[in-house]
Amino acid sequence: MHENKNNRWWKWNYSYDGFYFITICTKDRYPYFGKIETENIILNDVGNIVNDEILKMEEKHNEIKIHEYCIMPNHLHLLIQINKNNVFNDINIVNNAVGARCIWHLRQNDDVKNKRNNELLSLFVGLTKAAISRNINTIKPFYFKWQRSFHDHIIRNENEYLKIKYYIKNNPKMWGRDRNNIY
């Protein structure tokens, strides 16, 4: 029997409050969402559905705040903050929210395996993918598919936060060099 590989970092409990960089790709990197022209993303109907659903996610999940996002032809990037107390802060709080507590959380790996079912990050991504798929399939049945799973990066300090925010904002300008650009 095939054993599924866990893509999440085993030393981290993804139910912890914190900042995360997420990349979600379409199946086979197919450009469902639009195209890049003059270093800007031009969303098609499917891309507009993705955009609308991302904008709704904070309303649906009050423990999530989207700090930055970018929809590319075949993937999307999200810079999100999870806070189970629904208290969201700007960039000045990143170091306090992640940096100092990060080391403490990493030492708590005795109970990490027991809290896998409480992973808010995986839940958020799964619900986002499902909502987008459902809305796309209402206008184009059996048309759209996601790649399995997603990539995440735990943001540990303000410098990482700023670099990732810059990367997301400028991703369409770098499309020619993007490893997800296979067409």
Contact map, one row per residue, 1 for C-alpha under 8 A:
111000000000000000000000000000000000000000000000000000000000000000000000000000000000000000000000000000000000000000000000000000000000000000000000000000000000000000000000000000000000000
111100000000000000000000000000000000000000000000000000000000000000000000000000000000000000000000000000000000000000000000000000000000000000000000000000000000000000000000000000000000000
111110000000000000000000000000000000000000000000000000000000000000000000000000000000000000000000000000000000000000000000000000000000000000000000000000000000000000000000000000000000000
011111000000000000000000000000000000000000000000000000000000000000000000000000000000000000000000000000000000000000000000000000000000000000000000000000000000000000000000000000000000000
001111100000000000000000000000000000000000000000000000000000000000000000000000000000000000000000000000000000000000000000000000000000000000000000000000000000000000000000000000000000000
000111111000000000000000000000000000000000000000000000000000000000000000000000000000000000000000000000000000000000000000000000000000000000000000000000000000000000000000000000000000000
000011111000000000000000000000000000000000000000000000000000000000000000000000000000000000000000000000000000000000000000000000000000000000000000000011100000000000000000000000000000000
000001111101000000000000000000000000000000000000000000000000000000000000000000000000000000000000000000000000000000000000000000000000000000000000000000010000000000000000000000000000000
000001111111000000000000000000000000000000000000000000000000000000000000000000000000000000000000000000000000000000000000000000000000000000000000000000000000000000000000000000000000000
000000011111100000000000000000000000000000000000000000000000000000000000000000000000000000000000000000000000000110000000000000000000000000000000000000000000000000000000000000000000000
000000001111100000000000000000000000000000000000000000000000000000000000000000000000000000000000000000000100100100000000000000000000000000000000000000000000000000000000000000000000000
000000011111110000000000000000000000000000000000000000000000000000000000000000000000000000000000000000001100100100000000000000000000000000000000000000000000000000000000000000000000000
000000000111111100000000000000000000000000000000000000000000000000000000000000000000000000000000000000001000100110110010000000000000000000000000000000000000000000000000000000000000000
000000000001111110000000000000000000000000000000000000000000000000000000000000000000000000000000000000000000000000010111110000000000000000000000000000000000000000000000000000000000000
000000000000111110000000000000000000000000000000000000000000000000000000000000000000000000000000000000000000000000110111100000000000000000000000000000000000000000000000000000000000000
000000000000111111000000000000000000000000000000000000000000000000000000000000000110000000000000000000000000000000000000000000000000000000000000000000000000000000000000000000000000000
000000000000011111100000000000000000000000000000000000000000000000000000000000001111000000000000100000000000000000000000000000000000000000000000000000000000000000000000000000000000000
000000000000000111110000000000000000000000000000000000000000000000000000000000001110000000000000110000000000000000000000000000000000000000000000000000000110000000000000000000000000000
000000000000000011111000000000000000000000000000000000000000000000000000000000111100000000000100010000000000000000000000000000000000000000000000000000000111000000000000000000000000000
000000000000000001111100000000000000000000000000000000000000000000000000000001111000000000000000000000000000000000000000000000000000000000000000000000011110000000000000000000000000000
000000000000000000111110000000000000000000000000000000000000000000000000000011110000000000000000000000000000000000000000000000000000000000000000000000011110000000010000000000000000000
000000000000000000011111000000000000000000000000000000000000000000000000000011110000000000000000000000000000000000000000000000000000000000000000000001111000000000000000000000000000000
000000000000000000001111100000000000000000000000000000000000000000000000001111000000000000000000000000000000000000000000000000000000000000000000000001110000000000000000000000000000000
000000000000000000000111110000000000000000000000000000000000000000000000001110000000000000000000000000000000000000000000000000000000000000000000011011100000000000000000000000000000000
000000000000000000000011111010000000000000000000000000000000000000000000011100000000000000000000000000000000000000000000000000000000000000000000011001000000000000000000000000000000000
000000000000000000000001111111110000000000000000000000000000000000000000011000000000000000000000000000000000000000000000000000000000000000000000111000000000000000000000000000000000000
000000000000000000000000111111000000000000000000000000000000000000000000000000000000000000000000000000000000000000000000000000000000000000000000111100000000000000000000000000000000000
000000000000000000000000011111000000000000000000000000000000000000000000000000000000000000000000000000000000000000000000000000000000000000000000001000000000000000000000000000000000000
000000000000000000000000111111100000000000000000000000000000000000000000011000000000000000000000000000000000000000000000000000000000000000000000001000000000000000000000000000000001110
000000000000000000000000011111110000000000000000000000000000000000000000110000000000000000000000000000000000000000000000000000000000000000000000000000000000000000000000000000000000000
000000000000000000000000010011111110000000000000000000000000000000000000111000000000000000000000000000000000000000000000000000000000000000000000000000000000000000000000000000000000000
000000000000000000000000010001111100000000000110000000000000000000000000110000000000000000000000000000000000000000000000000000000000000000000001000000000000000000000000000000000000000
000000000000000000000000000000111110000000111111010000000000000000000011110000000000000000000000000000000000000000000000000000000000000000000000000000000000000000000000000000000000000
000000000000000000000000000000111111000011110110000000000000000000000001110000000000000000000000000000000000000000000000000000000000000000000000000000000000000000000000000000000000000
000000000000000000000000000000101111100011110000000000000000000000000001100000000000000000000000000000000000000000000000000000000000000000000000000000000000000000000000000000000000000
000000000000000000000000000000000111111111000000000000000000000000000001100000000000000000000000000000000000000000000000000000000000000000000000000000000000000000000000000100100000000
000000000000000000000000000000000011111111000000000000000000000000000000000000000000000000000000000000000000000000000000000000000000000000000000000000000000000000000000000000000000000
000000000000000000000000000000000001111100000000000000000000000000000000000000000000000000000000000000000000000000000000000000000000000000000000000000000000000000000000000000000000000
000000000000000000000000000000000001111110000000000000000000000000000000000000000000000000000000000000000000000000000000000000000000000000000000000000000000000000000000000111100000000
000000000000000000000000000000000001111111000000000000000000000000000000000000000000000000000000000000000000000000000000000000000000000000000000000000000000000000000000000110000000000
000000000000000000000000000000000111101111100000000000000000000000000011100000000000000000000000000000000000000000000000000000000000000000000000000000000000000000000000000100000000000
000000000000000000000000000000000111100111110000000000000000000000000000000000000000000000000000000000000000000000000000000000000000000000000000000000000000000000000000000000000000000
000000000000000000000000000000001110000011111111000000000000000000000000100000000000000000000000000000000000000000000000000000000000000000000000000000000000000000000000000000000000000
000000000000000000000000000000001110000001111111000000000000000000000000000000000000000000000000000000000000000000000000000000000000000000000000000000000000000000000000000000000000000
000000000000000000000000000000001000000000111111100000000000000000000000000000000000000000000000000000000000000000000000000000000000000000000000000000000000000000000000000000000000000
000000000000000000000000000000011100000000111111110000000000000000000000000000000000000000000000000000000000000000000000000000000000000100000000000000000000000000000000000000000000000
000000000000000000000000000000011100000000111111111000000000000000000010100000000000000000000000000000000000000000000000000000000000000000000000000000000000000000000000000000000000000
000000000000000000000000000000001000000000111111111100000000000000000000000000000000000000000000000000000000000000000000000000000000000000000000000000000000000000000000000000000000000
000000000000000000000000000000000000000000001111111110000000000000000000000000000000000000000000000000000000000000000000000000000001001100000000000000000000000000000000000000000000000
000000000000000000000000000000001000000000000111111111000000000000000010000000000000000000000000000000000000000000000000000000000001000000000000000000000000000000000000000000000000000
000000000000000000000000000000000000000000000011111111100000000000000010000000000000000000000000000000000000000000000000000000000000000000000000000000000000000000000000000000000000000
000000000000000000000000000000000000000000000001111111110000000000000000000000000000000000000000000000000000000000000000000000000000000000000000000000000000000000000000000000000000000
000000000000000000000000000000000000000000000000111111111000000000000000000000000000000000000000000000000000000000000000000000010011000000000000000000000000000000000000000000000000000
000000000000000000000000000000000000000000000000011111111100000000000000000000000000000000000000000000000000000000000000000000010000000000000000000000000000000000000000000000000000000
000000000000000000000000000000000000000000000000001111111100000000000000000000000000000000000000000000000000000000000000000000000000000000000000000000000000000000000000000000000000000
000000000000000000000000000000000000000000000000000111111111000000000000000000000000000000000000000000000000000000000000000000000000000000000000000000000000000000000000000000000000000
000000000000000000000000000000000000000000000000000011111111100100000000000000000000000000000000000000000000000000000000000000010000000000000000000000000000000000000000000000000000000
000000000000000000000000000000000000000000000000000001111111111111000000000000000000000000000000000000000000000000000000000000000000000000000000000000000000000000000000000000000000000
000000000000000000000000000000000000000000000000000000011111110000000000000000000000000000000000000000000000000000000000000000000000000000000000000000000000000000000000000000000000000
000000000000000000000000000000000000000000000000000000011111110000000000000000000000000000000000000000000000000000000000000000000000000000000000000000000000000000000000000000000000000
000000000000000000000000000000000000000000000000000000001111111100000000000000000000000000000000000000000000000000000000000100000000000000000000000000000000000000000000000000000000000
000000000000000000000000000000000000000000000000000000000111111110000000000000000000010000000000000000000000000000000000000000000000000000000000000000000000000000000000000000000000000
000000000000000000000000000000000000000000000000000000000100111110000000000000000111110000000000000000000000000000000000000000000000000000000000000000000000000000000000000000000000000
000000000000000000000000000000000000000000000000000000001100111111000000000000011110010000000000000000000000000000000000000000000000000000000000000000000000000000000000000000000000000
000000000000000000000000000000000000000000000000000000000100011111100000000000011100000100000000000000000000000000000000000000000000000000000000000000000000000000000000000000000000000
000000000000000000000000000000000000000000000000000000000100000111111000000001111000000000000000000000000000000000000000000000000000000000000000000000000000000000000000000000000000000
000000000000000000000000000000000000000000000000000000000000000011111000000001111000000000000000000000000000000000000000000000000000000000000000000000000000000000000000000000000000000
000000000000000000000000000000000000000000000000000000000000000001111100000001110000000000000000000000000000000000000000000000000000000000000000000000000000000000001001100000000000000
000000000000000000000000000000000000000000000000000000000000000001111110000111100000000000000000000000000000000000000000000000000000000000000000000000000000000000000001100000000000000
000000000000000000000000000000000000000000000000000000000000000000011111000111000000000000000000000000000000000000000000000000000000000000000000000000000000000000000001101000000000000
000000000000000000000000000000001000000010000010011000000000000000001111101110000000000000000000000000000000000000000000000000000000000000000000000000000000000000000000000000000000000
000000000000000000000000000000001111000010000000000000000000000000000111111100000000000000000000000000000000000000000000000000000000000000000000000000000000000000000000001100000000000
000000000000000000000000000001111111000010100010000000000000000000000011111000000000000000000000000000000000000000000000000000000000000000000000000000000000000000000000000000000000000
000000000000000000000000110011111100000000000000000000000000000000000001111100000000000000000000000000000000000000000000000000000000000000000000000000000000000000000000000000000001100
000000000000000000000011110010100000000000000000000000000000000000000011111110000000000000000000000000000000000000000000000000000000000000000000000000000000000000000000000000000001000
000000000000000000000011100000000000000000000000000000000000000000001111011111000000000000000000000000000000000000000000000000000000000000000000000000000000000000000000000000000000000
000000000000000000001111000000000000000000000000000000000000000000001110001111100000000000000000000000000000000000000000000000000000000000000000000000000000000000000001000000000000000
000000000000000000011110000000000000000000000000000000000000000001111100000111110000000000000000000000000000000000000000000000000000000000000000000000000000000000000001000000000000000
000000000000000000111100000000000000000000000000000000000000000001111000000011111000000000000000000000000000000000000000000000000000000000000000000000000000000000011000000000000000000
000000000000000000111100000000000000000000000000000000000000000111110000000001111100000000000000000000000000000000000000000000000000000000000000000000000000000000000000000000000000000
000000000000000011110000000000000000000000000000000000000000000111100000000000111110000100000000000000000000000000000000000000000000000000000000000000000000000000000000000000000000000
000000000000000111100000000000000000000000000000000000000000001110000000000000011111000000000000000000000000000000000001100000000000000000000000000000000000000000000000000000000000000
000000000000000111000000000000000000000000000000000000000000001100000000000000001111111100000000000000000000000000000000000000000000000000000000000000000000000000000000000000000000000
000000000000000010000000000000000000000000000000000000000000001000000000000000000111111000000000000000000000000000000000000000000000000000000000000000000000000000000000000000000000000
000000000000000000000000000000000000000000000000000000000000001000000000000000000011111000000000000000000000000000000000000000000000000000000000000000000000000000000000000000000000000
000000000000000000000000000000000000000000000000000000000000011100000000000000000011111100000000000000000000000000000000000000000000000000000000000000000000000000000000000000000000000
000000000000000000000000000000000000000000000000000000000000000000000000000000000011111110000000000000000000000000000000000000000000000000000000000000000000000000000000000000000000000
000000000000000000000000000000000000000000000000000000000000000010000000000000001010011111000000000000000000000000000000000000000000000000000000000000000000000000000000000000000000000
000000000000000000000000000000000000000000000000000000000000000000000000000000000000001111111100000000000000000000000000000000000000000000000000000000000000000000000000000000000000000
000000000000000000000000000000000000000000000000000000000000000000000000000000000000000111111100000000000000000000000000000000000000000000000000000000000000000000000000000000000000000
000000000000000000000000000000000000000000000000000000000000000000000000000000000000000011111100000000000000000000000000000000000000000000000000000000000000010010000000000000000000000
000000000000000000000000000000000000000000000000000000000000000000000000000000000000000011111110000000000000000000000000000000000000000000000000000000000000010000000000000000000000000
000000000000000000000000000000000000000000000000000000000000000000000000000000000000000011111111100000000000000000000000000000000000000000000000000000000000000000000000000000000000000
000000000000000000100000000000000000000000000000000000000000000000000000000000000000000011111111111000000000000000000000000000000000000000000000000000000001110010000000000000000000000
000000000000000000000000000000000000000000000000000000000000000000000000000000000000000000011111111100000000000000000000000000000000000000000000000000000001110000000000000000000000000
000000000000000000000000000000000000000000000000000000000000000000000000000000000000000000001111111110000000000000000000000000000000000000000000000000000000000000000000000000000000000
000000000000000011000000000000000000000000000000000000000000000000000000000000000000000000001111111110000000000000000000000000000000000000000000000000000000000000000000000000000000000
000000000000000001100000000000000000000000000000000000000000000000000000000000000000000000000111111111000000000000000000000000000000000000000000000000000011100000000000000000000000000
000000000000000000000000000000000000000000000000000000000000000000000000000000000000000000000111111111100000000000000000000000000000000000000000000000000001100000000000000000000000000
000000000000000000000000000000000000000000000000000000000000000000000000000000000000000000000011111111110000000000000000000000000000000000000000000000000000000000000000000000000000000
000000000000000000000000000000000000000000000000000000000000000000000000000000000000000000000001111111111000000000000000000000000000000000000000000000000000000000000000000000000000000
000000000000000000000000000000000000000000000000000000000000000000000000000000000000000000000000011111111100000000000000000000000000000000000000000000000001000000000000000000000000000
000000000000000000000000000000000000000000000000000000000000000000000000000000000000000000000000001111111110000000000000000000000000000000000000000000000000000000000000000000000000000
000000000000000000000000000000000000000000000000000000000000000000000000000000000000000000000000000111111111000000000000000000000000000000000000000000000000000000000000000000000000000
000000000001100000000000000000000000000000000000000000000000000000000000000000000000000000000000000011111111100000000000000000000000000000000000000000000000000000000000000000000000000
000000000011000000000000000000000000000000000000000000000000000000000000000000000000000000000000000001111111100000000000000000000000000000000000000000000000000000000000000000000000000
000000000000000000000000000000000000000000000000000000000000000000000000000000000000000000000000000000111111110000000000000000000000000000000000000000000000000000000000000000000000000
000000000000000000000000000000000000000000000000000000000000000000000000000000000000000000000000000000011111111100000000000000000000000000000000000000000000000000000000000000000000000
000000000011100000000000000000000000000000000000000000000000000000000000000000000000000000000000000000001111111110000000000000000000000000000000000000000000000000000000000000000000000
000000000000000000000000000000000000000000000000000000000000000000000000000000000000000000000000000000000011111110000000000000000000000000000000000000000000000000000000000000000000000
000000000000000000000000000000000000000000000000000000000000000000000000000000000000000000000000000000000001111111100000000000000000000000000000000000000000000000000000000000000000000
000000000111100000000000000000000000000000000000000000000000000000000000000000000000000000000000000000000001111111110000000000000000000000000000000000000000000000000000000000000000000
000000000100100000000000000000000000000000000000000000000000000000000000000000000000000000000000000000000000111111110000000000000000000000000000000000000000000000000000000000000000000
000000000000000000000000000000000000000000000000000000000000000000000000000000000000000000000000000000000000001111111000000000000000000000000000000000000000000000000000000000000000000
000000000000101000000000000000000000000000000000000000000000000000000000000000000000000000000000000000000000001111111110000000000000000000000000000000000000000000000000000000000000000
000000000000111000000000000000000000000000000000000000000000000000000000000000000000000000000000000000000000000111111110000000000000000000000000000000000000000000000000000000000000000
000000000000000000000000000000000000000000000000000000000000000000000000000000000000000000000000000000000000000001111110000000000000000000000000000000000000000000000000000000000000000
000000000000011000000000000000000000000000000000000000000000000000000000000000000000000000000000000000000000000000111111000000000000000000000000000000000000000000000000000000000000000
000000000000111000000000000000000000000000000000000000000000000000000000000000000000000000000000000000000000000000111111111000000000000000000000000000000000000000000000000000000000000
000000000000011000000000000000000000000000000000000000000000000000000000000000000100000000000000000000000000000000000111111100000000000000000000000000000000000000000000000000000000000
000000000000011000000000000000000000000000000000000000000000000000000000000000000100000000000000000000000000000000000011111110000000000000000000000000000000000000000000000000000000000
000000000000010000000000000000000000000000000000000000000000000000000000000000000000000000000000000000000000000000000011111111000000000000000000000000000000000000000000000000000000000
000000000000000000000000000000000000000000000000000000000000000000000000000000000000000000000000000000000000000000000011111111100000000000000000000000000000000000000000000000000000000
000000000000000000000000000000000000000000000000000000000000100000000000000000000000000000000000000000000000000000000001111111110000000000000000000000000000000000000000000000000000000
000000000000000000000000000000000000000000000000000000000000000000000000000000000000000000000000000000000000000000000000111111111000000000000000000001000000000000000000000000000000000
000000000000000000000000000000000000000000000000000000000000000000000000000000000000000000000000000000000000000000000000011111111100000000000000000000000000000000000000000000000000000
000000000000000000000000000000000000000000000000000000000000000000000000000000000000000000000000000000000000000000000000001111111110000000000000000000000000000000000000000000000000000
000000000000000000000000000000000000000000000000000011001000000000000000000000000000000000000000000000000000000000000000000111111111000000000000000000000000000000000000000000000000000
000000000000000000000000000000000000000000000000000000000000000000000000000000000000000000000000000000000000000000000000000011111111100000000000010000000000000000000000000000000000000
000000000000000000000000000000000000000000000000000000000000000000000000000000000000000000000000000000000000000000000000000001111111110000000000000000000000000000000000000000000000000
000000000000000000000000000000000000000000000000000010000000000000000000000000000000000000000000000000000000000000000000000000111111111000000000000000000000000000000000000000000000000
000000000000000000000000000000000000000000000000110010000000000000000000000000000000000000000000000000000000000000000000000000011111111100000000000000000000000000000000000000000000000
000000000000000000000000000000000000000000000000000000000000000000000000000000000000000000000000000000000000000000000000000000001111111110000001100000000000000000000000000000000000000
000000000000000000000000000000000000000000000000000000000000000000000000000000000000000000000000000000000000000000000000000000000111111111000000000000000000000000000000000000000000000
000000000000000000000000000000000000000000000000100000000000000000000000000000000000000000000000000000000000000000000000000000000011111111100000000000000000000000000000000000000000000
000000000000000000000000000000000000000000000100100000000000000000000000000000000000000000000000000000000000000000000000000000000001111111111011000000000000000000000000000000000000000
000000000000000000000000000000000000000000000000000000000000000000000000000000000000000000000000000000000000000000000000000000000000111111111111000000000000000000000000000000000000000
000000000000000000000000000000000000000000000000000000000000000000000000000000000000000000000000000000000000000000000000000000000000011111111000000000000000000000000000000000000000000
000000000000000000000000000000000000000000000000000000000000000000000000000000000000000000000000000000000000000000000000000000000000001111111000000000000000000000000000000000000000000
000000000000000000000000000000000000000000000000000000000000000000000000000000000000000000000000000000000000000000000000000000000000000111111111000000000000000000000000000000000000000
000000000000000000000000000000000000000000000000000000000000000000000000000000000000000000000000000000000000000000000000000000000000000111111111000000000000000000000000000000000000000
000000000000000000000000000000000000000000000000000000000000000000000000000000000000000000000000000000000000000000000000000000000000000010011111000000000000000000000000000000000000000
000000000000000000000000000000000000000000000000000000000000000000000000000000000000000000000000000000000000000000000000000000000000000110011111100000000000000000000000000000000000000
000000000000000000000000000000010000000000000000000000000000000000000000000000000000000000000000000000000000000000000000000000000000100110011111110000000000000000000000000000000000000
000000000000000000000000011000000000000000000000000000000000000000000000000000000000000000000000000000000000000000000000000000000000100000000011111000000000000000000000000000000000000
000000000000000000000001111000000000000000000000000000000000000000000000000000000000000000000000000000000000000000000000000000001000000000000001111100000000000000000000000000000000000
000000000000000000000001111110000000000000000000000000000000000000000000000000000000000000000000000000000000000000000000000000000000000000000000111111000000000000000000000000000000000
000000000000000000000000001000000000000000000000000000000000000000000000000000000000000000000000000000000000000000000000000000000000000000000000011111000000000000000000000000000000000
000000100000000000000001000000000000000000000000000000000000000000000000000000000000000000000000000000000000000000000000000000000000000000000000001111100000000000000000000000000000000
000000100000000000000111100000000000000000000000000000000000000000000000000000000000000000000000000000000000000000000000000010000000000000000000001111110000000000000000000000000000000
000000100000000000000111000000000000000000000000000000000000000000000000000000000000000000000000000000000000000000000000000000000000000000000000000011111000000000000000000000000000000
000000010000000000011110000000000000000000000000000000000000000000000000000000000000000000000000000000000000000000000000000000000000000000000000000001111100000000000000000000000000000
000000000000000000011100000000000000000000000000000000000000000000000000000000000000000000000000000000000000000000000000000000000000000000000000000000111110000000000000000000000000000
000000000000000001111000000000000000000000000000000000000000000000000000000000000000000000000000000000000000000000000000000000000000000000000000000000011111000000000000000000000000000
000000000000000001111000000000000000000000000000000000000000000000000000000000000000000000000000010000000000000000000000000000000000000000000000000000001111100110000000000000000000000
000000000000000000100000000000000000000000000000000000000000000000000000000000000000000000000110011001000000000000000000000000000000000000000000000000000111110110000000000000000000000
000000000000000000000000000000000000000000000000000000000000000000000000000000000000000000000110011000000000000000000000000000000000000000000000000000000011111110000000000000000000000
000000000000000000000000000000000000000000000000000000000000000000000000000000000000000000110110000000000000000000000000000000000000000000000000000000000001111111000000000000000000000
000000000000000000000000000000000000000000000000000000000000000000000000000000000000000000000000000000000000000000000000000000000000000000000000000000000000111111100000000000000000000
000000000000000000000000000000000000000000000000000000000000000000000000000000000000000000000000000000000000000000000000000000000000000000000000000000000011111111110000000000000000000
000000000000000000000000000000000000000000000000000000000000000000000000000000000000000000100100000000000000000000000000000000000000000000000000000000000011111111111000000000000000000
000000000000000000000000000000000000000000000000000000000000000000000000000000000000000000000000000000000000000000000000000000000000000000000000000000000000011111111100000000000000000
000000000000000000000000000000000000000000000000000000000000000000000000000000000000000000000000000000000000000000000000000000000000000000000000000000000000001111111110000000000000000
000000000000000000001000000000000000000000000000000000000000000000000000000000100000000000000000000000000000000000000000000000000000000000000000000000000000000111111111000000000000000
000000000000000000000000000000000000000000000000000000000000000000010000000000100000000000000000000000000000000000000000000000000000000000000000000000000000000011111111100000000000000
000000000000000000000000000000000000000000000000000000000000000000000000000000000000000000000000000000000000000000000000000000000000000000000000000000000000000001111111110000000000000
000000000000000000000000000000000000000000000000000000000000000000000000000000000000000000000000000000000000000000000000000000000000000000000000000000000000000000111111111000000000000
000000000000000000000000000000000000000000000000000000000000000000011100000011000000000000000000000000000000000000000000000000000000000000000000000000000000000000011111111000000000000
000000000000000000000000000000000000000000000000000000000000000000011100000000000000000000000000000000000000000000000000000000000000000000000000000000000000000000001111111100000000000
000000000000000000000000000000000000000000000000000000000000000000000000000000000000000000000000000000000000000000000000000000000000000000000000000000000000000000000111111111000000000
000000000000000000000000000000000000000000000000000000000000000000000101000000000000000000000000000000000000000000000000000000000000000000000000000000000000000000000011111111100000000
000000000000000000000000000000000001001110000000000000000000000000000001000000000000000000000000000000000000000000000000000000000000000000000000000000000000000000000000111111100000000
000000000000000000000000000000000000001100000000000000000000000000000000000000000000000000000000000000000000000000000000000000000000000000000000000000000000000000000000011111110000000
000000000000000000000000000000000000001000000000000000000000000000000000000000000000000000000000000000000000000000000000000000000000000000000000000000000000000000000000011111111100000
000000000000000000000000000000000001001000000000000000000000000000000000000000000000000000000000000000000000000000000000000000000000000000000000000000000000000000000000001111111100100
000000000000000000000000000000000000000000000000000000000000000000000000000000000000000000000000000000000000000000000000000000000000000000000000000000000000000000000000000011111100100
000000000000000000000000000000000000000000000000000000000000000000000000000000000000000000000000000000000000000000000000000000000000000000000000000000000000000000000000000001111110100
000000000000000000000000000000000000000000000000000000000000000000000000000000000000000000000000000000000000000000000000000000000000000000000000000000000000000000000000000001111111100
000000000000000000000000000000000000000000000000000000000000000000000000000000000000000000000000000000000000000000000000000000000000000000000000000000000000000000000000000000001111110
000000000000000000000000000010000000000000000000000000000000000000000000011000000000000000000000000000000000000000000000000000000000000000000000000000000000000000000000000000000111110
000000000000000000000000000010000000000000000000000000000000000000000000010000000000000000000000000000000000000000000000000000000000000000000000000000000000000000000000000000111111111
000000000000000000000000000010000000000000000000000000000000000000000000000000000000000000000000000000000000000000000000000000000000000000000000000000000000000000000000000000000011111
000000000000000000000000000000000000000000000000000000000000000000000000000000000000000000000000000000000000000000000000000000000000000000000000000000000000000000000000000000000000111
